[in-house]
Each structure stands twice: as structure tokens, then as C-alpha cells.
Amino acid sequence: MDREQEEMQFLGFFGVYKESSKIILSWRRIFSQITLTLILPLSFIFLIHIEVSNLLFRKILYNSIVMDETNPNTPQYNKLSDMVSSEWITLVLFKIAYFTLFLIFSLLSTSAVVYTIASIYTSKDVTFKRVMSVVPKVWKRLMLTFLCAFAAFFAYNFVTMIVVFIWAITIGVNRGGLWVLVLIGVLYFIGFVYLTMVWQLASVVTVLEDSWGIRAMVKGKELIKGKMVLTVFIFLTLVVSFVLIRVLFKATVVDGWSVGSVDRTAYGILCLLLLSCLFLFGLLLQTVLYFVCKSYHHENIDKSALADHLEVYRGEYVPLKSKDVQLEQYQV
């Protein structure tokens, strides 16, 4: 990152993408190592989850249909009932294992990429070995921030369900009630996107500053002010890209659709590579966006202080303290 921090605030949509691309190209070796070690397994876990979940659900659906067409209280019916119950248990256990592994690799990937970019920003010598030694000590803080974000999403969805329930028993689909439901849906989507963007910035704050959990979420909320439009456009481009890759995987690998002589394996590998690149680029974008927001709010980051706190001190990760990163103002 060759730009001075004062200049970061002037980066627009294409500027953020250009800066992120320059970082990847300039440091492609270490980012390739991080991708192969953490992000590629993360992408594989996500895609294999789609395939296996689809197979298990189809099996459950088929056995359920057969069971409905079978006379109750017969040996065949009881056997099918046991099979369906066993398959549901298998699906639930698989989902739990998936979410656990996906969360672990997601937090580890975030730790590695954010730490690496911060080291590059401070012109600090960064190696893959050093990054991997710090990552396990940072992800615990990220877990606390994730739990706070999860609680926020849970509360948000719970309140939305209450609002929809009140709509259903008071207005319903009559007297223009459908338009009210559409309005509720639009407002829900806006709020969901906002919470997601705050969580993404809070994750970067957790790694680079002496804040985690609720404090990191509050800091992310403060940083996003003034750069809302830029953040929304970046977020939407990532979401659209993610949806397109998922649709391609489902159509070509899960459902078996193909073009010409290209088989499912080739499509699966293509989707795996595309998703890995997207995850990596998304983490870079949100970290660069953090520096843009810091610059916009005139919160100058002391590079020497940041470099010192990125070091491993007595075998423990030492985060950057608030006084070093948050309130050192500069004049534009």
C-alpha cells in the first residue's frame, strides 16, 4: 500500500478495487499460500456442503413420499419411518459440523488476510510462517465479535418475525396489506445489509485495534458513517458474484447441467477456484475499506505503533491500542 493515509479517503469504488488488486499482485506469493492453506479449504467446505445437503434432502424427500403412500402400522412403514428419522438426524449433524468448520476457517482466513495487509501497510517484513503463528491467537477475539454479531442478527430476525406476525393478524393480504408486507421485506433487507457491513468492518477492527465484541461492532458502525454508499456498492458486488458462483455450482454440479463435453468435475473445480478468489478478494476489500473509513474520519494510524503491536510479544498477540489508532487527528 503505497498511498499515504490522508489520500485513502478519496478512494472511490474503482479506487478500492484497484488498490486491492495491486496488493494481491504485489504480494501474490503470501496470498497464494494463505489461499491454499485456509481459503481453499473454506471454499471446498462450502461447496461440498451444498452437494451433500442436496443428496441427503433428496433422499429424505423420496423416502417421505414413499412412506406417505404406504399403509401405516406395517413393517415397511415402520422401516421407512426409522430411515427418515435417521436421515434427518444425519442431516442435522452434518449441518452442525459444516457450520463449525466453516466458521473456524472463516475466522482464521480473516485473521490471516487482515494481519498480512496491516503488515504490508506498515512496511513490515511479513512471512507466511509469521502470519500463521499469529492467526490462532487472533481468531479467538474474532469469535467474540462473531457471537455479538450473531446475537444482533438473532434479535433483528426475532423482531422482524414479531412484526410479520402482527401484520398477519391485523392487516393480512386485504386492504393493501400485501404492499405493507413488501415494505417490511424491503426494510428488512436494508437492515440486514447494514448489519452485515458493520460486522465486516468490526472484524477488521477486532484484528487491528484493542476492541472486540460489542465495542468492535460500535466502532464498525461509527466508521461506516460517511462511506455508506461506497460500502453498499462494494458489498452488493460481492454478494452478486457469490450468488452467481453458487447458481453455477448448483446448476452444473448439483443438478448435473452441462455444456458440450465439460463434465461436473471440471465445473466443480472452476467454482472452487472462483469462490476462493472471491473470498480472498472480499477480505482484501473490507480491509482496504477500513483504511478508507479511518482516513475519512481523520483518524490517523501511527504506522510505527501499528508495526510494534503486530509483533508477537512473549508468544502472545498484542493488539493495537485505541490511543495509537483511533483518535490521532490530522488536518486535510
Secondary structure as UniProt FT lines:
FT   HELIX           5..8
FT   TURN            9..10
FT   HELIX           13..26
FT   HELIX           28..34
FT   HELIX           35..39
FT   HELIX           40..68
FT   TURN            72..73
FT   HELIX           75..121
FT   TURN            122..123
FT   HELIX           128..170
FT   TURN            171..176
FT   HELIX           177..208
FT   HELIX           214..224
FT   TURN            225..226
FT   HELIX           228..249
FT   HELIX           250..254
FT   TURN            260..261
FT   HELIX           264..296
FT   TURN            297..298
FT   HELIX           303..309
FT   STRAND          312..313
FT   TURN            314..315
FT   STRAND          316..317
FT   HELIX           322..325
//
